Amino acid sequence: MDGTPPISAAQTPDTIRTKDGASLYIRSWGTGAPVLFLHSWSMSGDMWRYQMTHLADHGARCIAVDRRGHGRSSDPGQGYDYDTLADDVAAVIEALDLTGVTLVGHSMGCGEAVRYVTRHGAARVKGLVLTAPALPFLMKAHDNPNGVEPVMLEAVRDLWRHDFDKWMDDNAQPFFTPETSAGTVRWALSMTHAVSLRAAIGCNVAVAGTDFRPELRKIDVPTLVIQGDRDVSGPVEFTGGPTAELIPGARLIVYEGAPHGLFATHVDRLNADLAAFLGI
């Protein structure tokens, strides 16, 4: 740090500058034990509005950051690898002088939380909550036969290069449940309109191609893994299950009937589980 005084909860700024000049938009609600929310690929910190509202009303300081290239953050056109993204998380934690923080991630955000701990240490971290994690390794390899073929991943990215919004529209409903309101689906899609195509592709390369298996074994903070048994984006038997098995002492909770977008479809249960993990 540069010797400037720490920022208090009452003084939390709207943006934080990273070491490479990116500007990260943050929102901070409430006071108490800090919780830093890391969002899914192609979305923004607004995806956590139900969880942040509930926890802020029950004594937590809830902070959400928009990833570079997403939401209201700037898009430098680079830095979509997990090391840089973990450094961005570190910039937020250090600028706000967060200690005893619980990192809550969804999908890609889970990888950012894990990489922050393995790259920057757990001195400031109280625990991890990994919801619908895009872990431990999504790409097919000789020792990961259930992964996705690289050629299939690149074919999807090529579709994005020609009509990203159509692909999002076509794949929105499986992200939720048949009972999910049309308004909620529109809200989710509106967040995808605020991600740059370059960031979407670059982050997807990181999500699909990063093998977290070695570093998951090094996590030494209390960890809760939450996933639905109807998650078509990453079935629990290939993602949340192995993730929980690799992290020493991790606990796995499987929501019956929950899809990838459980933050919107199972609001009350997720809020209750987060509050219980936080002890509030």
C-alpha positions as CSV (number, residue, x, y, z in Angstrom):
1,M,0.0,0.0,0.0
2,D,1.1,3.6,-0.5
3,G,0.6,4.8,3.1
4,T,-2.8,6.3,2.6
5,P,-5.3,5.8,5.5
6,P,-7.6,2.7,5.2
7,I,-11.0,3.4,3.8
8,S,-13.9,3.0,6.3
9,A,-17.2,1.4,5.4
10,A,-18.8,4.9,5.5
11,Q,-16.2,6.2,3.0
12,T,-16.4,3.3,0.5
13,P,-15.7,4.7,-3.0
14,D,-17.6,3.6,-6.1
15,T,-14.4,2.5,-7.9
16,I,-11.0,1.1,-7.1
17,R,-7.9,1.4,-9.3
18,T,-5.9,-1.8,-10.0
19,K,-2.1,-1.9,-10.4
20,D,-2.4,-2.0,-14.2
21,G,-4.8,0.9,-14.3
22,A,-8.2,-0.8,-14.6
23,S,-11.1,0.8,-12.7
24,L,-13.3,-1.6,-10.8
25,Y,-16.8,-0.7,-9.8
26,I,-17.9,-1.7,-6.3
27,R,-21.0,-1.4,-4.2
28,S,-21.0,-1.7,-0.4
29,W,-24.0,-2.1,1.8
30,G,-24.2,-2.5,5.6
31,T,-21.8,-2.8,8.4
32,G,-20.3,-5.7,10.3
33,A,-18.4,-8.7,9.2
34,P,-17.2,-8.2,5.6
35,V,-18.4,-10.4,2.7
36,L,-17.0,-9.9,-0.7
37,F,-19.1,-11.2,-3.6
38,L,-17.5,-12.4,-6.9
39,H,-19.9,-12.8,-9.8
40,S,-20.4,-15.3,-12.6
41,W,-18.9,-15.1,-16.0
42,S,-20.6,-12.5,-18.2
43,M,-22.7,-11.0,-15.4
44,S,-22.0,-8.3,-12.8
45,G,-22.1,-7.7,-9.1
46,D,-25.8,-6.9,-9.3
47,M,-26.5,-10.7,-9.6
48,W,-26.0,-10.8,-5.8
49,R,-28.7,-8.2,-5.0
50,Y,-30.9,-10.7,-3.1
51,Q,-28.1,-12.1,-1.0
52,M,-26.5,-8.7,-0.3
53,T,-29.8,-7.1,0.7
54,H,-30.6,-10.0,3.1
55,L,-27.2,-10.2,4.7
56,A,-26.7,-6.4,5.0
57,D,-30.1,-6.3,6.9
58,H,-28.7,-8.9,9.3
59,G,-25.4,-7.4,10.3
60,A,-22.9,-8.0,7.5
61,R,-21.0,-5.6,5.4
62,C,-21.7,-6.7,1.8
63,I,-19.4,-5.7,-1.0
64,A,-19.7,-6.7,-4.7
65,V,-17.2,-5.9,-7.4
66,D,-17.7,-5.9,-11.2
67,R,-15.0,-7.9,-12.9
68,R,-12.9,-6.0,-15.4
69,G,-14.7,-5.8,-18.7
70,H,-18.0,-6.5,-16.9
71,G,-20.8,-4.2,-15.6
72,R,-19.6,-0.8,-14.7
73,S,-15.9,-1.6,-14.5
74,S,-13.5,-0.4,-17.2
75,D,-12.3,-2.8,-19.9
76,P,-8.5,-2.6,-20.5
77,G,-8.8,-5.3,-23.2
78,Q,-6.5,-7.6,-21.3
79,G,-5.9,-9.3,-17.9
80,Y,-8.7,-11.9,-18.1
81,D,-6.4,-14.7,-16.7
82,Y,-7.0,-15.8,-13.1
83,D,-3.7,-14.4,-11.8
84,T,-4.7,-10.9,-12.9
85,L,-8.2,-11.3,-11.7
86,A,-7.0,-12.5,-8.3
87,D,-4.8,-9.4,-8.2
88,D,-7.9,-7.3,-8.9
89,V,-9.6,-9.0,-5.9
90,A,-6.5,-8.2,-3.8
91,A,-6.7,-4.6,-4.9
92,V,-10.3,-4.3,-3.5
93,I,-9.4,-6.1,-0.3
94,E,-6.4,-4.0,0.3
95,A,-8.0,-0.7,-0.6
96,L,-10.9,-1.3,1.7
97,D,-8.6,-2.8,4.3
98,L,-10.8,-5.9,4.7
99,T,-9.9,-8.4,7.4
100,G,-11.8,-11.5,8.3
101,V,-13.5,-11.4,5.0
102,T,-15.6,-14.2,3.6
103,L,-15.3,-14.6,-0.2
104,V,-18.5,-15.7,-1.9
105,G,-18.2,-16.7,-5.5
106,H,-20.5,-18.1,-8.2
107,S,-19.2,-20.1,-11.2
108,M,-16.2,-18.2,-12.5
109,G,-16.1,-16.1,-9.3
110,C,-15.2,-19.3,-7.4
111,G,-12.0,-19.6,-9.3
112,E,-11.1,-16.0,-8.4
113,A,-11.7,-16.7,-4.8
114,V,-9.5,-19.8,-4.8
115,R,-6.8,-18.1,-6.8
116,Y,-6.8,-15.1,-4.4
117,V,-6.1,-17.4,-1.5
118,T,-3.4,-19.5,-3.2
119,R,-1.7,-16.4,-4.7
120,H,-2.1,-13.8,-1.9
121,G,-2.6,-16.0,1.1
122,A,-5.4,-16.4,3.6
123,A,-4.3,-13.9,6.2
124,R,-7.3,-11.6,5.5
125,V,-9.8,-14.4,4.7
126,K,-12.2,-16.0,7.2
127,G,-13.8,-18.5,4.8
128,L,-15.0,-19.3,1.3
129,V,-18.4,-20.0,-0.1
130,L,-18.3,-21.5,-3.6
131,T,-21.7,-21.6,-5.3
132,A,-22.1,-23.6,-8.6
133,P,-18.3,-23.6,-9.0
134,A,-16.7,-23.8,-12.5
135,L,-14.1,-26.0,-10.9
136,P,-11.9,-28.0,-10.6
137,F,-11.1,-28.4,-14.3
138,L,-13.5,-28.1,-17.2
139,M,-11.4,-29.0,-20.3
140,K,-10.9,-32.6,-21.4
141,A,-7.4,-33.9,-20.9
142,H,-5.8,-37.3,-20.5
143,D,-6.4,-37.2,-16.8
144,N,-9.8,-35.4,-17.1
145,P,-11.8,-37.6,-19.5
146,N,-15.1,-36.0,-18.5
147,G,-14.1,-32.5,-19.5
148,V,-15.2,-30.6,-22.6
149,E,-13.3,-31.1,-25.9
150,P,-11.2,-28.0,-26.7
151,V,-12.6,-27.9,-30.2
152,M,-16.1,-27.7,-28.9
153,L,-15.2,-24.8,-26.6
154,E,-13.6,-22.9,-29.5
155,A,-16.7,-23.6,-31.7
156,V,-18.9,-21.9,-29.1
157,R,-16.5,-18.9,-28.9
158,D,-16.8,-18.6,-32.7
159,L,-20.5,-18.4,-32.4
160,W,-20.1,-15.6,-29.9
161,R,-17.9,-13.7,-32.4
162,H,-20.8,-13.6,-34.8
163,D,-23.9,-13.3,-32.5
164,F,-23.2,-13.3,-28.8
165,D,-26.7,-12.0,-27.8
166,K,-28.5,-14.8,-29.7
167,W,-26.4,-17.4,-28.0
168,M,-27.2,-15.8,-24.6
169,D,-31.0,-15.7,-25.5
170,D,-30.9,-19.4,-26.6
171,N,-29.2,-20.5,-23.4
172,A,-30.9,-18.3,-20.8
173,Q,-33.8,-20.6,-19.8
174,P,-31.6,-23.7,-18.8
175,F,-29.7,-21.3,-16.5
176,F,-32.9,-21.1,-14.4
177,T,-36.0,-23.3,-13.8
178,P,-39.3,-23.5,-15.8
179,E,-41.0,-21.6,-13.0
180,T,-38.5,-18.6,-13.1
181,S,-40.3,-15.4,-14.1
182,A,-39.7,-13.8,-17.4
183,G,-38.7,-10.7,-15.6
184,T,-35.8,-12.5,-13.8
185,V,-34.6,-13.9,-17.1
186,R,-34.6,-10.4,-18.7
187,W,-32.8,-9.1,-15.7
188,A,-30.1,-11.7,-16.0
189,L,-29.7,-11.1,-19.8
190,S,-29.5,-7.3,-19.2
191,M,-26.3,-8.0,-17.2
192,T,-24.8,-9.9,-20.1
193,H,-25.3,-6.8,-22.3
194,A,-22.7,-5.0,-20.2
195,V,-19.8,-7.4,-20.7
196,S,-17.4,-6.7,-23.6
197,L,-17.1,-9.5,-26.1
198,R,-13.3,-9.5,-25.6
199,A,-13.7,-9.9,-21.9
200,A,-16.4,-12.7,-22.4
201,I,-14.1,-14.7,-24.7
202,G,-10.9,-14.1,-22.6
203,C,-12.6,-15.0,-19.4
204,N,-14.1,-18.1,-20.9
205,V,-10.6,-19.2,-22.0
206,A,-9.5,-18.9,-18.4
207,V,-12.5,-20.7,-17.0
208,A,-12.3,-23.6,-19.3
209,G,-8.5,-24.0,-19.5
210,T,-7.4,-23.5,-15.9
211,D,-6.7,-26.6,-13.8
212,F,-7.4,-25.8,-10.2
213,R,-7.0,-29.4,-8.9
214,P,-3.5,-28.8,-7.4
215,E,-4.3,-25.6,-5.6
216,L,-7.7,-26.7,-4.2
217,R,-5.7,-29.1,-2.0
218,K,-3.9,-26.1,-0.5
219,I,-7.0,-24.2,0.7
220,D,-6.8,-24.0,4.5
221,V,-9.8,-21.9,5.4
222,P,-13.4,-23.1,6.2
223,T,-15.1,-23.7,2.8
224,L,-18.7,-24.3,1.9
225,V,-19.6,-25.6,-1.6
226,I,-23.2,-25.2,-2.7
227,Q,-24.6,-26.5,-6.0
228,G,-27.9,-27.7,-7.5
229,D,-28.5,-31.2,-8.8
230,R,-30.0,-29.7,-12.1
231,D,-27.1,-27.6,-13.0
232,V,-26.7,-28.2,-16.7
233,S,-23.8,-25.6,-17.0
234,G,-21.6,-27.8,-14.8
235,P,-23.2,-31.0,-13.4
236,V,-22.4,-31.3,-9.7
237,E,-20.7,-34.7,-10.1
238,F,-18.1,-33.1,-12.3
239,T,-17.7,-29.7,-10.5
240,G,-19.0,-29.1,-7.0
241,G,-18.6,-32.7,-5.9
242,P,-14.9,-33.0,-6.9
243,T,-14.2,-29.5,-5.7
244,A,-15.5,-30.3,-2.2
245,E,-13.5,-33.5,-2.1
246,L,-10.3,-31.8,-3.0
247,I,-10.5,-29.0,-0.4
248,P,-9.6,-30.2,3.1
249,G,-12.6,-30.1,5.4
250,A,-14.9,-28.6,2.8
251,R,-18.7,-29.1,3.2
252,L,-20.9,-29.7,0.2
253,I,-24.6,-28.9,0.1
254,V,-26.7,-30.0,-2.9
255,Y,-29.9,-28.2,-3.6
256,E,-32.6,-30.5,-5.1
257,G,-34.0,-29.1,-8.3
258,A,-31.6,-26.1,-8.4
259,P,-30.0,-24.9,-11.6
260,H,-26.8,-22.9,-12.2
261,G,-28.7,-19.7,-11.4
262,L,-29.6,-20.8,-7.9
263,F,-28.8,-17.3,-6.6
264,A,-32.1,-16.2,-8.2
265,T,-34.1,-19.4,-8.1
266,H,-33.4,-20.5,-4.5
267,V,-33.0,-17.2,-2.8
268,D,-34.3,-18.0,0.6
269,R,-32.3,-21.2,1.0
270,L,-29.1,-19.6,-0.2
271,N,-29.6,-16.6,2.0
272,A,-30.1,-18.8,5.0
273,D,-27.1,-21.0,4.3
274,L,-24.9,-17.9,3.8
275,A,-26.1,-16.4,7.1
276,A,-25.5,-19.6,8.9
277,F,-21.9,-19.9,7.5
278,L,-21.3,-16.3,8.5
279,G,-22.8,-16.9,12.0
280,I,-25.3,-14.0,11.8
